[in-house]
Amino acid sequence: DDAKNTYFELQANQVPKYMHQVALAASKTYCRGLIFITAYFESRFYAVICDGEGDQPLLDVKFPDVSRPGGGVHLRDYYDDYTKLTLWHSLTHTIVTDSKETVSSLQKQTEKKKK
């Protein structure tokens, strides 16, 4: 699902001293049919908003992978507590293709790299 690979990144300009000791903080909140997933890591806040309708697993501990940013859109610059807001679409580990030409092209590229 594309929505699960899209997330916001808000980069903090300065954080309070006590935040320097925080390795990672993560939260998942269910509210009015939406799931808000937030995480803090190295002066950056990450946020994902997902559909939360229907049954939810009791032990839902899955969080999105924000370690592989792909294409991004710079949304806004800030000049006080925050530096910038970016919307990212993370790269996935799987390549899904529809055409034989694309598969053939990827195979040729892989073979060239091996040589």
C-alpha positions in Angstrom: 0.0 0.0 0.0 1.5 3.4 -1.1 0.1 5.2 1.9 2.2 3.0 4.3 5.4 4.1 2.5 4.6 7.9 2.7 5.6 9.9 5.8 6.4 13.4 7.0 9.7 14.4 8.4 9.9 17.6 10.6 13.5 18.5 11.4 14.1 20.4 14.6 16.5 23.3 14.7 17.3 22.9 18.4 16.0 20.4 20.9 16.1 20.8 24.7 19.1 19.3 26.4 17.1 16.4 27.9 16.2 15.3 24.4 19.9 14.6 23.6 19.6 11.5 25.9 16.6 10.1 24.0 17.6 7.5 21.5 14.1 6.9 20.1 10.6 7.7 21.1 7.6 6.2 19.2 3.9 6.4 19.5 0.8 4.9 17.8 -2.5 6.6 18.5 -5.9 5.5 17.2 -8.4 8.3 16.9 -11.7 8.6 15.0 -10.9 6.1 12.3 -7.3 7.2 11.8 -4.0 5.9 13.1 -1.3 8.5 13.9 2.2 7.0 14.0 4.9 9.4 15.3 8.5 8.9 16.1 11.4 11.0 17.3 15.0 10.2 16.3 18.1 12.4 16.1 16.4 15.8 16.2 13.8 14.7 13.7 10.1 13.9 14.1 8.5 11.4 11.7 4.7 11.1 11.2 2.4 8.8 9.3 -1.3 9.0 9.1 -3.1 5.7 8.1 -6.7 4.4 7.8 -7.8 2.9 11.1 -11.3 1.7 10.3 -12.2 -1.8 11.2 -10.6 -4.3 13.6 -7.1 -3.5 14.9 -4.7 -6.2 16.2 -4.3 -6.0 20.0 -0.5 -6.1 19.8 0.1 -3.9 16.8 3.8 -3.1 17.0 4.6 -2.5 13.4 6.1 0.9 12.6 7.0 2.3 9.1 10.5 2.1 7.8 11.9 5.6 7.5 15.5 4.5 7.0 15.3 4.4 3.2 13.8 7.7 1.9 13.1 7.7 -1.8 11.5 10.7 -3.5 10.7 13.6 -1.4 8.9 16.9 -1.6 10.1 19.9 0.5 6.9 21.4 1.9 8.1 24.3 4.0 11.1 26.0 5.6 11.0 27.3 9.2 13.2 29.8 10.9 12.7 29.2 14.6 12.3 25.9 16.4 12.2 23.8 13.2 14.3 23.8 10.0 12.0 22.2 7.4 9.1 19.9 6.7 9.4 17.2 4.0 7.0 14.6 2.7 8.9 11.4 1.8 8.0 8.2 -0.1 10.2 5.4 1.2 11.8 2.9 -1.0 10.6 -0.7 -0.7 12.7 -3.8 -0.9 10.5 -5.3 -3.7 10.2 -4.2 -7.3 6.7 -4.8 -8.8 6.5 -4.6 -12.5 3.8 -5.0 -15.1 5.6 -5.5 -18.3 8.1 -8.0 -19.6 10.2 -5.2 -21.0 10.8 -3.7 -17.6 11.8 -7.1 -16.2 14.2 -7.7 -19.2 15.7 -4.3 -18.7 16.3 -4.9 -15.0 17.9 -8.3 -15.8 20.3 -6.7 -18.3 21.3 -4.0 -15.8 22.0 -6.7 -13.2 24.1 -8.7 -15.6 26.2 -5.6 -16.6 26.9 -4.9 -12.9 28.2 -8.5 -12.4 30.7 -8.1 -15.3 
